[in-house]
């Protein structure tokens, strides 16, 4: 049990908005299969936005709140790989953590003109429990609407790479239930699912080749976000995310 005033690892809370920020913060999510480098790129993006004078909050799914971190422990526990968890139970738990994160952290931050960078969001549930495990996408979208209250990212960066590459990057002590209890065919369906989601919403998604080196990946991520916030526009007007990026 956590002591008052102390948050578990991964817990996040909104920060005070800084100067020269939009009236509403931008909501940016980073998605991708296992080993794509989401955590690394999210951290670099947070630092980049701070250097630009923007208030920014970095969080993750599942997690980001005291409740979410407890649910994360249940969902990702490697030892749970010995006991099959029903895909719908997975989806419900992910959405329970998501609901708490949206209401406790993300919405208040955005309203305070703080931009939010989140490693994984609702697209992961569609890819993993939908395309990967076979749950109806329509049912998962209904759960998403309830959990998020209709909140959608302004930009989603999909770090794409073959599952064989991503799984090979994970150290033995850094593997979760999803690396240990699901076969390669599952992870291939997840990757295909992410790419299908991106193809259906090209104005929101940017697809980046995550098999490239970290600096090249970061250059593509930075360019996508700078276009979103209008960093290259003298008038300072935010632009749409535009077409997909491939490296």
C-alpha positions in Angstrom: 0.0 0.0 0.0 1.3 3.4 -0.9 1.9 6.0 1.8 0.1 9.3 1.6 1.9 11.7 -0.7 3.9 9.0 -2.4 2.9 7.7 -5.9 3.8 4.4 -7.4 6.4 4.1 -10.2 4.9 5.4 -13.5 2.3 7.6 -11.7 1.8 11.0 -13.4 0.0 14.1 -12.6 -0.6 17.4 -14.6 2.0 20.1 -14.4 1.4 23.8 -14.5 1.1 25.2 -18.0 4.1 27.3 -19.2 4.3 30.3 -21.5 3.5 30.4 -25.2 1.2 27.4 -25.2 -2.1 26.8 -27.1 -5.4 27.4 -25.4 -5.8 23.6 -25.2 -2.8 21.2 -25.0 -2.1 18.7 -27.7 -2.8 15.1 -27.1 -0.1 12.9 -28.8 0.0 9.2 -28.5 2.8 6.8 -29.5 1.8 3.3 -30.5 3.5 0.2 -31.9 4.2 -3.5 -31.3 6.5 -4.8 -28.7 10.1 -3.5 -28.7 9.3 -0.6 -31.1 10.9 2.0 -28.8 7.8 3.8 -27.5 9.2 4.7 -24.1 12.4 6.0 -25.6 10.7 8.2 -28.2 8.1 9.5 -25.7 10.9 10.6 -23.4 12.7 12.4 -26.2 9.5 14.1 -27.3 8.7 15.3 -23.8 12.2 16.9 -23.6 11.8 18.4 -27.1 8.5 20.1 -26.2 9.8 21.4 -22.9 12.8 22.9 -24.7 10.4 24.6 -27.0 8.8 26.3 -23.9 5.7 24.2 -23.8 4.1 22.6 -20.7 4.1 18.9 -21.3 3.2 15.7 -19.4 4.4 12.3 -20.3 2.4 9.2 -19.2 1.7 5.7 -20.2 -0.9 2.9 -20.6 -1.8 1.0 -18.7 -0.8 3.1 -15.7 -0.3 6.8 -15.1 -2.5 6.8 -12.0 -2.4 4.9 -8.7 -5.3 2.7 -9.8 -3.8 2.3 -13.3 -0.5 1.2 -12.0 -2.1 -1.5 -10.0 -4.1 -2.7 -13.0 -0.8 -2.6 -15.0 0.8 -5.0 -12.6 -2.1 -7.5 -13.1 -2.2 -7.2 -16.9 1.5 -7.4 -17.6 2.7 -9.8 -14.9 4.9 -12.4 -16.6 3.8 -15.0 -14.1 0.2 -14.6 -15.3 1.3 -16.2 -18.6 0.7 -19.6 -17.1 -3.0 -18.8 -16.7 -5.1 -17.7 -19.7 -6.9 -14.4 -19.3 -10.0 -14.0 -21.4 -9.4 -11.4 -24.1 -12.6 -9.5 -23.1 -11.4 -9.4 -19.5 -8.1 -8.0 -20.8 -10.0 -5.3 -22.7 -12.2 -4.4 -19.8 -9.2 -4.0 -17.5 -7.3 -1.9 -20.0 -10.3 0.4 -20.4 -10.8 0.7 -16.7 -7.2 1.9 -16.3 -7.8 4.2 -19.4 -10.9 5.7 -17.9 -9.0 6.7 -14.7 -6.1 8.1 -16.7 -8.3 10.2 -18.9 -10.4 11.7 -16.1 -7.6 12.1 -13.5 -4.7 13.1 -15.7 -5.2 13.7 -19.4 -8.3 15.9 -19.5 -7.2 18.2 -16.7 -3.8 18.6 -18.3 -5.2 19.4 -21.7 -7.7 21.9 -20.2 -4.7 23.6 -18.5 -2.9 24.0 -21.9 -0.5 21.2 -21.0 0.2 18.9 -23.9 0.2 15.2 -23.1 2.5 12.5 -24.6 1.1 9.0 -23.9 2.9 5.8 -24.7 0.0 3.6 -25.8 -3.7 4.5 -25.8 -7.0 3.1 -27.1 -5.5 1.9 -30.5 -3.4 -0.7 -28.6 -6.6 -2.3 -27.3 -8.0 -2.5 -30.8 -4.7 -3.9 -32.1 -4.1 -6.5 -29.4 -7.5 -7.6 -28.2 -9.2 -6.9 -31.5 -6.9 -7.8 -34.4 -4.7 -10.0 -32.2 -7.2 -11.9 -30.1 -10.2 -11.7 -32.4 -12.7 -9.6 -30.4 -15.1 -7.6 -32.5 -13.7 -4.2 -33.3 -17.1 -2.6 -33.0 -17.5 -3.9 -29.4 -14.0 -2.6 -28.5 -14.8 0.8 -30.0 -17.9 1.0 -27.9 -15.8 0.3 -24.8 -13.4 2.9 -25.9 -16.1 5.6 -26.3 -17.3 4.9 -22.7 -13.8 4.9 -21.2 -12.5 8.0 -23.0 -15.7 10.0 -23.2 -14.9 10.5 -26.9 -11.4 11.9 -26.3 -9.2 11.2 -29.3 -5.5 12.0 -29.9 -4.6 15.0 -32.1 -1.7 12.9 -33.5 -0.8 9.2 -33.2 2.8 8.2 -34.1 2.9 4.5 -35.0 6.4 3.0 -34.6 6.3 0.1 -37.0 8.6 -2.8 -37.2 8.4 -6.6 -37.8 7.5 -8.5 -34.6 10.5 -10.7 -35.0 12.7 -7.6 -34.6 10.8 -6.1 -31.8 10.6 -9.2 -29.7 14.3 -9.8 -30.2 15.0 -6.4 -28.7 13.4 -7.3 -25.4 15.7 -8.4 -22.6 14.7 -11.6 -20.8 13.9 -9.7 -17.6 11.9 -7.1 -19.4 9.3 -9.4 -20.9 5.7 -9.2 -20.0 2.8 -11.6 -20.3 2.3 -10.4 -23.9 5.8 -11.5 -24.9 5.7 -14.7 -23.1 2.2 -16.1 -23.5 1.4 -15.1 -27.1 2.9 -16.6 -30.2 4.5 -14.9 -33.2 1.3 -15.2 -35.2 -0.5 -13.2 -32.6 2.1 -10.4 -32.7 2.0 -10.4 -36.5 -1.8 -9.9 -36.4 -1.2 -7.0 -33.9 1.3 -5.3 -36.3 -1.1 -5.8 -39.2 -3.9 -4.3 -37.0 -1.9 -1.2 -36.2 -1.2 -0.7 -39.9 -4.8 -1.2 -40.8 -5.9 1.4 -38.2 -3.3 3.8 -39.6 -4.6 3.3 -43.1 -8.1 4.1 -42.0 -7.2 7.4 -40.3 -4.3 8.8 -42.3 -4.9 12.4 -41.0 -4.3 11.3 -37.4 -1.6 8.6 -37.8 2.1 9.0 -38.7 3.8 5.7 -39.5 7.6 5.7 -38.8 10.0 2.8 -39.6 11.1 1.8 -36.1 13.6 -0.7 -37.5 15.9 2.3 -38.2 18.4 3.6 -35.7 17.0 5.6 -32.8 18.2 9.0 -34.1 16.5 8.5 -37.5 13.3 7.4 -35.8 13.5 10.5 -33.5 14.0 12.8 -36.5 10.8 11.5 -38.0 8.9 11.7 -34.7 10.1 15.3 -34.1 9.2 16.4 -37.7 5.6 15.0 -37.3 5.1 16.8 -34.0 6.6 20.1 -35.1 4.2 20.1 -38.1 1.3 19.5 -35.7 2.2 22.5 -33.5 3.0 24.7 -36.5 6.7 25.1 -35.5 7.6 25.7 -39.2 4.7 28.1 -39.8 5.7 31.8 -39.2 2.1 32.5 -38.2 2.3 29.9 -35.5 -0.9 28.2 -36.6 -1.2 24.4 -35.8 -1.4 22.2 -38.9 -3.0 18.9 -39.5 -0.7 15.9 -39.1 -0.7 15.3 -42.9 0.4 12.2 -44.8 2.1 9.2 -43.3 5.8 9.2 -42.8 7.9 6.3 -43.8 11.7 5.9 -43.3 
